[in-house]
Amino acid sequence: METAEFVHALETEGRLLAAAAEEAGTEAKVPTCPEWQVRDLLRHTGAVHRWAAAYVAEQITERRPLAEPTGLDGAELIAWYRDSHRRLVGTLAGASPDVACFAFLPAPSPLAFWARRQAHETAVHRVDAESARGGAPTEVTPDFATDGIDELLRGFHARSRSRVRTPGPRVLRIRTEDTGAVWTLRLSQEPPVTTRDESGEAECELSAPAGQLYLALWNRAPLPSATGDQALAALWREASAI
């Protein structure tokens, strides 16, 4: 997917998130994040939007701490979230493709990183807001879902903080049934090493349509039925939270 496509997805997802949060109310519980109410979701996601926008707009090259507001609530908080989202979309849409700034996952450019990261950040938290409102979550396109799975597996879980580890070598495979994407995760005492292929024997495979896998792997929906060693599926459920 191109940067402009991610910015468009970000714009759509943020509008859906705000609408669901407004409908649910800021006091509503968030079933997909049981420790949160909608106010926590909005404060966090809005703060992330502003944090990300600052890197690009101010060309900040070193990581800065995230600061979430504490006093905002109700209609004022929802309006603040909408403004945070608009600022981020406008910043990314208007940025130079070669802008130099901090990024924390591999990407073709910092701008490409932030557009992709914020599109998926917002999509996942939009699902959280819709879970608070009730009803089925809005579906994402199979291509967008496939990209989000790839970012999760080859980006986040390649980092040292990944807890998806096993005492000895194990192999987990993940497959999208509609887009034909396949990932092979080689697990060990180190962070997973993930390749976009079907090489080698897998001891466990998770397969489902991309949209279903996207939510499941981000721990927003149950995992699909696994074939092979169920312990590896259980490991993902227990250890993969970001």
C-alpha positions as semicolon CSV with decimal commas, in nm:
position;residue;x (nm);y (nm);z (nm)
1;M;0,000;0,000;0,000
2;E;0,110;0,357;-0,074
3;T;0,147;0,634;0,182
4;A;-0,157;0,819;0,047
5;E;-0,367;0,506;0,093
6;F;-0,261;0,480;0,455
7;V;-0,345;0,846;0,514
8;H;-0,689;0,789;0,362
9;A;-0,741;0,483;0,584
10;L;-0,629;0,684;0,887
11;E;-0,880;0,956;0,809
12;T;-1,163;0,705;0,773
13;E;-1,072;0,505;1,082
14;G;-1,041;0,811;1,305
15;R;-1,383;0,939;1,202
16;L;-1,534;0,598;1,277
17;L;-1,356;0,585;1,612
18;A;-1,487;0,925;1,718
19;A;-1,841;0,842;1,609
20;A;-1,842;0,512;1,799
21;A;-1,694;0,677;2,110
22;E;-1,957;0,951;2,100
23;E;-2,235;0,696;2,067
24;A;-2,098;0,481;2,350
25;G;-2,020;0,769;2,587
26;T;-1,689;0,827;2,760
27;E;-1,790;0,630;3,070
28;A;-1,858;0,308;2,875
29;K;-1,639;0,005;2,935
30;V;-1,420;-0,117;2,648
31;P;-1,466;-0,497;2,625
32;T;-1,160;-0,547;2,406
33;C;-0,944;-0,360;2,661
34;P;-1,110;-0,448;2,994
35;E;-0,896;-0,209;3,196
36;W;-1,018;0,091;2,991
37;Q;-1,324;0,308;2,963
38;V;-1,386;0,505;2,644
39;R;-1,229;0,814;2,805
40;D;-0,901;0,620;2,844
41;L;-0,917;0,508;2,482
42;L;-0,970;0,863;2,354
43;R;-0,700;1,014;2,575
44;H;-0,448;0,752;2,465
45;T;-0,525;0,754;2,093
46;G;-0,552;1,132;2,072
47;A;-0,219;1,168;2,253
48;V;-0,058;0,920;2,013
49;H;-0,194;1,121;1,718
50;R;-0,039;1,442;1,852
51;W;0,286;1,264;1,942
52;A;0,316;1,121;1,590
53;A;0,222;1,447;1,419
54;A;0,490;1,635;1,615
55;Y;0,767;1,408;1,489
56;V;0,675;1,481;1,129
57;A;0,577;1,848;1,160
58;E;0,879;1,944;1,373
59;Q;1,121;1,693;1,215
60;I;1,213;1,554;1,556
61;T;1,482;1,287;1,525
62;E;1,491;1,147;1,880
63;R;1,219;0,961;2,067
64;R;1,008;1,173;2,301
65;P;0,774;1,059;2,580
66;L;0,401;1,034;2,520
67;A;0,189;1,268;2,735
68;E;-0,179;1,184;2,780
69;P;-0,426;1,444;2,910
70;T;-0,590;1,371;3,246
71;G;-0,865;1,629;3,290
72;L;-1,057;1,608;2,963
73;D;-1,383;1,411;2,951
74;G;-1,723;1,397;2,789
75;A;-1,799;1,612;2,485
76;E;-1,482;1,817;2,539
77;L;-1,268;1,503;2,520
78;I;-1,441;1,381;2,204
79;A;-1,385;1,722;2,041
80;W;-1,019;1,713;2,150
81;Y;-0,979;1,368;1,995
82;R;-1,131;1,485;1,667
83;D;-0,894;1,780;1,659
84;S;-0,597;1,551;1,734
85;H;-0,699;1,324;1,448
86;R;-0,747;1,614;1,204
87;R;-0,403;1,752;1,293
88;L;-0,237;1,419;1,226
89;V;-0,415;1,362;0,895
90;G;-0,331;1,716;0,780
91;T;0,032;1,683;0,887
92;L;0,086;1,355;0,706
93;A;-0,103;1,462;0,394
94;G;0,099;1,782;0,366
95;A;0,444;1,649;0,458
96;S;0,734;1,621;0,216
97;P;0,799;1,258;0,115
98;D;1,162;1,297;0,221
99;V;1,093;1,446;0,565
100;A;1,355;1,332;0,817
101;C;1,229;1,238;1,164
102;F;1,219;0,962;1,424
103;A;1,062;0,624;1,338
104;F;1,080;0,298;1,530
105;L;1,014;0,027;1,270
106;P;1,179;-0,033;0,932
107;A;1,003;0,150;0,648
108;P;1,082;0,305;0,307
109;S;1,081;0,649;0,476
110;P;0,978;0,808;0,807
111;L;0,664;0,947;0,642
112;A;0,572;0,602;0,511
113;F;0,629;0,461;0,859
114;W;0,407;0,711;1,039
115;A;0,125;0,689;0,784
116;R;0,122;0,311;0,806
117;R;0,164;0,295;1,184
118;Q;-0,106;0,549;1,258
119;A;-0,351;0,392;1,013
120;H;-0,324;0,057;1,193
121;E;-0,307;0,213;1,540
122;T;-0,633;0,392;1,468
123;A;-0,802;0,093;1,306
124;V;-0,732;-0,130;1,606
125;H;-0,851;0,134;1,852
126;R;-1,156;0,201;1,635
127;V;-1,246;-0,164;1,695
128;D;-1,209;-0,092;2,067
129;A;-1,449;0,202;2,044
130;E;-1,699;-0,005;1,847
131;S;-1,677;-0,281;2,108
132;A;-1,780;-0,023;2,370
133;R;-2,069;0,091;2,152
134;G;-2,180;-0,264;2,078
135;G;-2,253;-0,439;1,751
136;A;-2,024;-0,591;1,490
137;P;-1,703;-0,400;1,411
138;T;-1,664;-0,226;1,078
139;E;-1,467;-0,448;0,842
140;V;-1,133;-0,348;0,695
141;T;-1,028;-0,439;0,343
142;P;-0,835;-0,766;0,301
143;D;-0,529;-0,581;0,166
144;F;-0,521;-0,341;0,461
145;A;-0,564;-0,630;0,706
146;T;-0,283;-0,825;0,538
147;D;-0,053;-0,525;0,566
148;G;-0,140;-0,488;0,935
149;I;-0,056;-0,850;1,001
150;D;0,276;-0,801;0,825
151;E;0,357;-0,493;1,033
152;L;0,275;-0,683;1,351
153;L;0,475;-0,996;1,266
154;R;0,777;-0,855;1,084
155;G;0,785;-0,520;1,264
156;F;0,671;-0,534;1,625
157;H;0,759;-0,897;1,695
158;A;1,105;-0,863;1,543
159;R;1,193;-0,626;1,829
160;S;1,368;-0,730;2,147
161;R;1,060;-0,664;2,360
162;S;0,856;-0,941;2,193
163;R;0,759;-1,205;2,450
164;V;0,663;-1,470;2,193
165;R;0,949;-1,707;2,277
166;T;1,001;-2,078;2,329
167;P;1,271;-2,274;2,516
168;G;1,373;-2,455;2,198
169;P;1,322;-2,400;1,823
170;R;0,957;-2,410;1,709
171;V;0,782;-2,305;1,387
172;L;0,443;-2,131;1,360
173;R;0,275;-2,049;1,030
174;I;0,009;-1,788;0,963
175;R;-0,196;-1,782;0,642
176;T;-0,465;-1,552;0,503
177;E;-0,723;-1,754;0,316
178;D;-0,839;-1,468;0,091
179;T;-0,523;-1,275;0,001
180;G;-0,287;-1,574;-0,008
181;A;-0,028;-1,423;0,226
182;V;0,183;-1,663;0,431
183;W;0,426;-1,596;0,715
184;T;0,660;-1,843;0,882
185;L;0,761;-1,759;1,239
186;R;1,070;-1,931;1,376
187;L;1,046;-1,919;1,752
188;S;1,323;-1,962;2,006
189;Q;1,456;-1,794;2,319
190;E;1,519;-1,487;2,101
191;P;1,258;-1,265;1,932
192;P;1,071;-1,441;1,650
193;V;1,230;-1,444;1,306
194;T;0,949;-1,406;1,054
195;T;0,971;-1,454;0,679
196;R;0,702;-1,392;0,418
197;D;0,709;-1,746;0,279
198;E;0,605;-2,106;0,338
199;S;0,948;-2,256;0,389
200;G;1,000;-2,555;0,616
201;E;0,765;-2,769;0,824
202;A;0,533;-2,580;1,057
203;E;0,425;-2,735;1,387
204;C;0,113;-2,517;1,405
205;E;-0,082;-2,311;1,151
206;L;-0,337;-2,036;1,201
207;S;-0,546;-1,961;0,894
208;A;-0,852;-1,745;0,830
209;P;-0,960;-1,454;0,608
210;A;-0,726;-1,157;0,649
211;G;-0,973;-0,936;0,832
212;Q;-1,043;-1,204;1,092
213;L;-0,672;-1,279;1,140
214;Y;-0,592;-0,908;1,170
215;L;-0,822;-0,865;1,468
216;A;-0,726;-1,199;1,622
217;L;-0,352;-1,142;1,604
218;W;-0,395;-0,795;1,753
219;N;-0,594;-0,963;2,033
220;R;-0,924;-0,799;1,941
221;A;-1,102;-1,123;1,844
222;P;-1,064;-1,495;1,918
223;L;-0,792;-1,678;1,730
224;P;-0,913;-1,905;1,451
225;S;-0,889;-2,278;1,498
226;A;-0,530;-2,393;1,481
227;T;-0,402;-2,705;1,309
228;G;-0,111;-2,885;1,472
229;D;0,037;-2,808;1,812
230;Q;-0,224;-2,613;2,007
231;A;0,040;-2,499;2,257
232;L;0,183;-2,259;1,999
233;A;-0,159;-2,101;1,945
234;A;-0,195;-2,071;2,323
235;L;0,149;-1,908;2,340
236;W;0,037;-1,639;2,095
237;R;-0,277;-1,567;2,301
238;E;-0,075;-1,542;2,622
239;A;0,241;-1,362;2,513
240;S;0,178;-1,151;2,202
241;A;0,017;-0,837;2,346
242;I;0,198;-0,520;2,236
